[in-house]
């Protein structure tokens, strides 16, 4: 004989969920609205409200409103782990908020397509995902089932496994290593070029390069040298080598000046953008180092910024006259044009020298940090050059050289 429960369930299937108080039918809710297509191409899904990192085991509370439909949190795994993600009520007894939960893994091109999704879990309108994941950075995104869905909710992310351990803190040791020889084998550095300064080649170097030569030689016992010629006269073989190296993660460039004094290695390492001395070389050892490992938040190629999901941006403004610039933009343009065309260049003169007699102005916002950026960019001999400034200031976030970004100061730390 069939049980009364089985009969009731059978009747419920024929008459609908109204006879079964615990039954929640996704068919009755209709299709999910604003479902993001694979690839995350919809603007709303690409630019959610970014709440930053969520702590494992510490739920985060937020709300879906008429203006804020998409909310996202990130977490990082250092290895394999099992992760449970769930939404639920923010306050006991509140009206239920019908959520949909998405999980993404960051790749080389950004967040890409979601790797998991859940609308209703069990007999509730809340959402839950449980996945075994590998090392990487992940995003949990919460939206409403309907475009009109509003209400508070709570997101929790629980983690089990070795990969739940936080990543090691950034190294506080010198970027270059402990000795001059460490630079050549440092995997964080890339050697771009090597040069040699001698009496015969001295005149081919700029005034700034010759100034660095004097400062580098002063890092030895020859602190009294004052001119480039004096500096070359006191070093072994009257020769100083220069290695130009880039920290690939931070897009910073450095110039390493090294020479021998009595068969011992001395010299100085300079920030190639600012000219500041960032480390000395004393008898082969690195001393007074002021730079540590960093990771730049800007892409390596400026042209990528326009499609990088980490940024929002406004339309490009094409400038053909200084009168089209605001006061702050004019100051930024002047600094950029003078860096390329010389210290006496006016803005209008620089525009006239640029390819097609124009410069481009564009504003960006880095979503995660909320930092506003202004870019002055133009063609100079069929190559892209320019400067990325913080907001309306003249403080540099990065320099554009042949489309590549160098001299970055906008770091993840």
C-alpha positions as CSV (number, residue, x, y, z in Angstrom):
1,X,0.0,0.0,0.0
2,X,1.3,3.5,-0.8
3,X,2.0,5.6,2.2
4,X,-0.1,8.8,2.8
5,X,3.1,10.8,2.3
6,X,3.6,9.3,-1.1
7,X,0.0,10.0,-2.0
8,X,0.3,13.6,-0.9
9,X,3.5,14.0,-2.9
10,X,1.7,12.6,-5.9
11,X,-1.2,15.0,-5.4
12,X,1.2,17.8,-5.0
13,X,2.8,17.0,-8.3
14,X,-0.6,17.3,-10.0
15,X,-2.0,20.3,-8.1
16,X,1.1,22.4,-7.6
17,X,3.2,23.4,-4.6
18,X,0.4,25.3,-2.8
19,X,-0.5,22.1,-0.9
20,X,3.2,21.6,0.1
21,X,4.4,24.5,2.2
22,X,8.1,23.5,2.0
23,X,8.1,23.1,-1.8
24,X,9.9,25.8,-3.9
25,X,9.5,25.3,-7.6
26,X,12.0,27.1,-9.9
27,X,9.5,26.7,-12.7
28,X,7.1,29.0,-10.9
29,X,9.7,31.7,-10.6
30,X,10.3,32.0,-14.4
31,X,13.7,32.3,-16.1
32,X,16.6,34.2,-14.5
33,X,16.9,37.7,-15.7
34,X,20.1,39.5,-16.7
35,X,21.8,36.1,-17.0
36,X,25.5,36.9,-18.0
37,X,26.6,35.3,-21.3
38,X,29.7,33.1,-21.2
39,X,32.8,35.3,-21.3
40,X,31.3,37.9,-18.9
41,X,30.7,40.3,-21.8
42,X,27.7,42.1,-20.2
43,X,28.8,45.4,-18.6
44,X,26.9,44.7,-15.4
45,X,28.6,41.5,-14.8
46,X,32.1,42.8,-15.8
47,X,31.9,45.7,-13.4
48,X,30.1,44.5,-10.2
49,X,30.4,46.3,-6.9
50,X,33.8,45.0,-5.8
51,X,34.0,44.4,-2.0
52,X,37.5,43.2,-2.1
53,X,38.8,40.0,-0.4
54,X,36.5,37.9,1.8
55,X,38.0,36.1,4.8
56,X,37.3,32.4,5.0
57,X,34.8,31.7,7.7
58,X,33.8,35.4,8.2
59,X,30.6,36.1,6.3
60,X,30.1,39.3,4.5
61,X,26.8,41.2,4.4
62,X,25.5,43.3,1.6
63,X,22.2,44.1,-0.2
64,X,20.8,44.1,-3.7
65,X,19.2,47.5,-4.4
66,X,17.7,49.3,-7.4
67,X,21.2,50.7,-8.1
68,X,23.4,47.8,-7.1
69,X,22.5,44.6,-8.8
70,X,25.8,42.8,-8.8
71,X,28.2,42.2,-5.8
72,X,31.6,40.5,-5.9
73,X,34.2,39.3,-3.5
74,X,37.6,37.7,-4.2
75,X,39.6,35.0,-2.4
76,X,42.9,33.3,-3.1
77,X,44.1,29.7,-2.8
78,X,47.7,28.8,-2.5
79,X,47.1,25.1,-3.4
80,X,44.4,22.5,-3.6
81,X,41.3,23.0,-1.3
82,X,37.6,22.4,-1.0
83,X,35.6,25.6,-0.9
84,X,32.0,26.0,0.2
85,X,30.2,29.2,-0.8
86,X,26.7,30.0,0.3
87,X,24.2,32.9,0.5
88,X,21.6,33.2,3.3
89,X,19.6,35.8,5.2
90,X,21.5,38.8,6.6
91,X,19.1,39.2,9.5
92,X,17.1,36.4,11.0
93,X,13.4,36.8,10.1
94,X,13.9,39.1,7.1
95,X,12.1,38.7,3.9
96,X,13.9,36.2,1.7
97,X,16.2,37.5,-1.0
98,X,16.3,35.3,-4.1
99,X,20.0,35.2,-5.0
100,X,22.1,33.6,-7.8
101,X,25.7,32.7,-7.0
102,X,28.5,32.6,-9.6
103,X,32.1,31.5,-9.2
104,X,35.0,32.7,-11.5
105,X,38.7,31.9,-11.7
106,X,41.0,34.7,-12.8
107,X,43.1,33.9,-15.9
108,X,45.6,35.7,-18.1
109,X,42.8,37.6,-19.8
110,X,40.8,38.4,-16.7
111,X,37.8,36.7,-15.1
112,X,36.4,35.1,-18.3
113,X,33.5,32.7,-18.1
114,X,32.0,31.5,-14.8
115,X,33.1,28.1,-13.7
116,X,30.1,27.3,-11.5
117,X,26.6,28.7,-10.8
118,X,23.7,28.0,-8.5
119,X,20.3,29.6,-8.2
120,X,18.3,27.7,-5.5
121,X,19.8,25.3,-3.0
122,X,17.5,22.7,-1.5
123,X,14.1,24.1,-0.9
124,X,15.3,27.7,-0.4
125,X,15.8,30.7,-2.8
126,X,19.3,31.1,-1.5
127,X,22.4,29.7,-3.3
128,X,25.2,27.3,-2.5
129,X,28.3,26.0,-4.3
130,X,30.9,23.4,-3.2
131,X,33.9,22.8,-5.3
132,X,37.4,21.3,-5.2
133,X,39.7,24.0,-6.6
134,X,43.4,24.5,-7.3
135,X,45.7,27.4,-6.6
136,X,44.6,30.7,-8.0
137,X,42.5,33.8,-7.5
138,X,38.7,33.4,-7.5
139,X,35.7,35.7,-7.6
140,X,32.3,35.0,-6.0
141,X,29.5,37.1,-7.5
142,X,26.0,37.5,-6.2
143,X,23.0,38.8,-8.2
144,X,19.2,38.6,-7.9
145,X,17.1,36.0,-9.7
146,X,15.2,38.9,-11.3
147,X,16.3,42.4,-12.3
148,X,13.8,43.7,-9.7
149,X,15.1,41.5,-6.9
150,X,16.2,43.6,-3.9
151,X,17.0,42.8,-0.3
152,X,19.8,42.0,2.1
153,X,21.9,38.8,2.0
154,X,25.0,37.3,3.6
155,X,27.8,35.5,1.7
156,X,30.0,33.0,3.4
157,X,33.1,31.2,2.0
158,X,34.5,28.3,4.0
159,X,37.7,26.5,3.0
160,X,39.3,23.2,3.9
161,X,42.7,22.0,2.7
162,X,46.3,23.0,2.4
163,X,45.5,25.7,-0.2
164,X,43.5,27.7,2.4
165,X,46.8,29.0,3.9
166,X,47.4,32.6,3.1
167,X,50.1,33.5,0.6
168,X,53.4,34.5,2.1
169,X,53.8,38.3,2.7
170,X,55.8,40.3,0.2
171,X,59.5,40.0,0.7
172,X,61.0,42.9,2.6
173,X,64.5,42.1,1.3
174,X,66.2,44.0,-1.5
175,X,64.7,43.4,-5.0
176,X,68.1,42.8,-6.5
177,X,69.5,40.3,-4.1
178,X,72.4,40.4,-1.6
179,X,75.3,40.8,-4.0
180,X,76.0,42.3,-7.5
181,X,76.3,38.8,-8.9
182,X,72.8,38.0,-7.8
183,X,71.4,40.5,-10.3
184,X,72.3,38.4,-13.3
185,X,70.5,35.3,-12.0
186,X,67.5,37.0,-10.4
187,X,64.4,35.5,-12.0
188,X,62.4,38.7,-11.2
189,X,64.7,40.8,-13.4
190,X,65.2,41.0,-17.2
191,X,68.3,42.5,-18.7
192,X,67.4,44.8,-21.5
193,X,70.8,46.2,-22.6
194,X,74.4,46.5,-21.6
195,X,76.7,49.5,-22.3
196,X,80.2,50.6,-21.4
197,X,81.4,54.1,-20.6
198,X,85.0,54.9,-21.4
199,X,86.9,58.1,-22.1
200,X,86.3,57.4,-25.9
201,X,82.5,57.0,-25.5
202,X,81.8,59.5,-22.6
203,X,80.6,62.3,-24.9
204,X,77.9,60.0,-26.4
205,X,76.1,59.8,-23.0
206,X,73.5,62.3,-21.7
207,X,74.2,64.7,-18.9
208,X,71.9,62.6,-16.7
209,X,73.9,59.4,-17.4
210,X,77.2,61.3,-16.7
211,X,75.8,62.5,-13.4
212,X,74.9,58.9,-12.4
213,X,78.5,57.9,-13.4
214,X,79.9,60.4,-10.9
215,X,77.5,59.3,-8.1
216,X,78.3,55.6,-8.8
217,X,82.0,56.2,-8.4
218,X,81.5,58.1,-5.2
219,X,80.1,54.9,-3.7
220,X,83.7,53.7,-3.5
221,X,86.5,55.3,-1.5
222,X,86.7,57.9,-4.2
223,X,84.1,60.2,-2.7
224,X,85.9,63.3,-3.9
225,X,85.4,62.9,-7.6
226,X,83.3,65.7,-9.1
227,X,83.4,65.2,-12.9
228,X,82.8,62.3,-15.2
229,X,86.4,62.5,-16.4
230,X,87.7,62.3,-12.8
231,X,85.4,59.4,-12.1
232,X,86.7,57.4,-15.1
233,X,90.3,58.2,-14.2
234,X,90.2,56.4,-10.8
235,X,88.4,53.1,-11.8
236,X,90.1,49.9,-13.1
237,X,90.7,50.1,-16.9
238,X,89.0,53.5,-16.9
239,X,85.7,51.8,-17.7
240,X,82.3,51.6,-16.1
241,X,79.7,49.1,-17.3
242,X,75.9,49.8,-17.3
243,X,73.2,47.1,-17.3
244,X,69.6,48.2,-17.9
245,X,67.3,45.8,-16.1
246,X,63.5,45.6,-15.7
247,X,61.5,44.1,-12.8
248,X,58.9,42.3,-15.0
249,X,56.2,42.3,-12.3
250,X,56.4,46.0,-11.4
251,X,57.4,47.4,-14.9
252,X,60.2,49.4,-13.1
253,X,63.5,49.9,-14.9
254,X,66.8,50.3,-13.3
255,X,70.3,51.2,-14.4
256,X,73.2,49.3,-12.8
257,X,76.5,51.1,-12.9
258,X,79.4,48.8,-11.9
259,X,83.2,49.1,-12.1
260,X,86.3,47.7,-10.4
261,X,88.6,49.4,-7.9
262,X,91.6,47.3,-7.0
263,X,89.8,44.3,-8.5
264,X,86.8,44.7,-6.2
265,X,83.3,45.5,-7.5
266,X,81.7,48.9,-6.7
267,X,79.0,51.0,-8.2
268,X,75.4,52.2,-7.9
269,X,71.9,51.2,-9.0
270,X,69.6,53.9,-10.1
271,X,65.8,54.1,-10.8
272,X,65.9,54.7,-14.5
273,X,62.8,56.9,-14.5
274,X,63.6,59.2,-11.6
275,X,67.4,58.9,-11.5
276,X,67.4,58.2,-7.7
277,X,70.1,56.0,-6.3
278,X,68.3,52.9,-4.9
279,X,71.3,50.8,-3.9
280,X,75.1,50.9,-3.6
281,X,77.6,48.2,-4.6
282,X,80.3,47.9,-2.0
283,X,83.0,45.3,-2.6
284,X,80.5,43.1,-4.5
285,X,77.8,43.4,-1.9
286,X,74.6,45.5,-2.2
287,X,74.1,48.1,0.5
288,X,71.5,50.7,1.4
289,X,68.9,49.1,-0.9
290,X,65.6,51.0,-0.8
291,X,63.5,48.9,-3.3
292,X,61.7,45.6,-2.6
293,X,59.6,43.4,-4.9
294,X,56.4,45.0,-6.2
295,X,53.6,44.1,-8.6
296,X,52.3,46.8,-10.9
297,X,48.5,47.2,-11.2
298,X,48.9,48.6,-14.7
299,X,49.2,46.3,-17.8
300,X,52.6,46.0,-19.5
301,X,51.1,47.3,-22.8
302,X,49.2,50.6,-22.7
303,X,46.9,49.5,-25.5
304,X,45.6,46.7,-23.3
305,X,44.2,49.2,-20.7
306,X,41.2,49.9,-22.9
307,X,40.0,46.3,-22.7
308,X,41.3,45.4,-19.3
309,X,38.4,44.5,-17.0
310,X,40.3,45.9,-14.1
311,X,39.6,49.4,-15.4
312,X,36.7,51.5,-16.5
313,X,37.4,54.3,-18.9
314,X,35.9,57.3,-20.7
315,X,36.1,58.1,-24.4
316,X,39.4,59.5,-25.9
317,X,39.5,63.2,-26.3
318,X,41.7,64.3,-29.3
319,X,43.4,67.6,-28.5
320,X,44.8,69.9,-31.2
321,X,45.3,73.0,-29.1
322,X,46.3,73.8,-25.5
323,X,43.0,75.8,-25.1
324,X,41.1,72.5,-25.2
325,X,42.7,71.4,-21.9
326,X,41.7,72.0,-18.3
327,X,44.3,73.6,-16.0
328,X,45.3,70.3,-14.5
329,X,45.4,68.6,-18.0
330,X,47.6,71.4,-19.3
331,X,50.1,70.9,-16.5
332,X,50.1,67.1,-17.2
333,X,50.5,67.6,-21.0
334,X,53.4,70.1,-20.4
335,X,55.3,67.6,-18.3
336,X,54.8,64.8,-20.8
337,X,55.7,66.9,-23.9
338,X,58.8,68.3,-22.3
339,X,60.0,64.8,-21.3
340,X,59.8,63.9,-25.0
341,X,60.7,67.1,-26.8
342,X,62.9,69.0,-24.3
343,X,62.5,71.2,-21.2
344,X,61.6,74.4,-23.1
345,X,58.7,72.9,-25.1
346,X,55.3,74.6,-24.7
347,X,52.1,72.6,-24.9
348,X,51.2,74.1,-28.3
349,X,54.7,73.5,-29.6
350,X,54.6,69.9,-28.4
351,X,51.2,69.3,-30.0
352,X,52.6,70.6,-33.3
353,X,55.6,68.2,-33.0
354,X,53.4,65.1,-32.2
355,X,52.2,62.8,-35.0
356,X,49.1,64.3,-36.8
357,X,49.7,67.4,-34.6
358,X,47.5,66.1,-31.8
359,X,47.6,64.5,-28.4
360,X,45.1,62.2,-26.7
361,X,43.6,62.6,-23.3
362,X,41.7,59.7,-21.6
363,X,40.6,59.0,-18.0
364,X,40.5,55.6,-16.3
365,X,39.4,54.2,-13.0
366,X,41.1,51.2,-11.4
367,X,38.0,49.4,-10.0
368,X,39.6,47.5,-7.1
369,X,41.4,50.5,-5.6
370,X,39.1,53.3,-6.9
371,X,42.1,55.2,-8.1
372,X,41.4,57.7,-10.9
373,X,44.0,58.0,-13.7
374,X,44.5,60.6,-16.5
375,X,46.6,59.6,-19.5
376,X,48.3,62.0,-21.9
377,X,49.4,59.9,-24.9
378,X,50.4,60.7,-28.5
379,X,52.4,59.4,-31.4
380,X,56.1,60.4,-31.8
381,X,57.6,58.9,-34.9
382,X,54.8,56.2,-35.3
383,X,55.3,55.0,-31.7
384,X,53.1,55.6,-28.7
385,X,54.5,57.7,-25.8
386,X,53.0,59.4,-22.9
387,X,52.4,59.6,-19.1
388,X,49.8,58.1,-16.8
389,X,49.0,60.5,-13.9
390,X,47.0,60.0,-10.7
391,X,43.8,61.9,-11.2
392,X,44.3,65.6,-11.7
393,X,47.8,65.6,-10.1
394,X,51.2,65.7,-11.8
395,X,52.3,62.6,-9.9
396,X,53.2,59.8,-12.3
397,X,51.6,56.3,-12.1
398,X,53.5,55.1,-15.1
399,X,55.2,56.2,-18.3
400,X,54.4,55.0,-21.8
401,X,57.4,54.3,-24.0
402,X,56.9,52.7,-27.4
403,X,53.4,51.5,-26.2
404,X,54.9,49.7,-23.2
405,X,54.4,51.0,-19.6
406,X,57.5,51.6,-17.5
407,X,58.3,53.5,-14.4
408,X,55.2,52.2,-12.6
409,X,54.4,53.5,-9.1
410,X,50.9,52.0,-8.8
411,X,51.6,48.7,-6.9
412,X,49.4,46.0,-5.5
413,X,50.9,46.5,-2.0
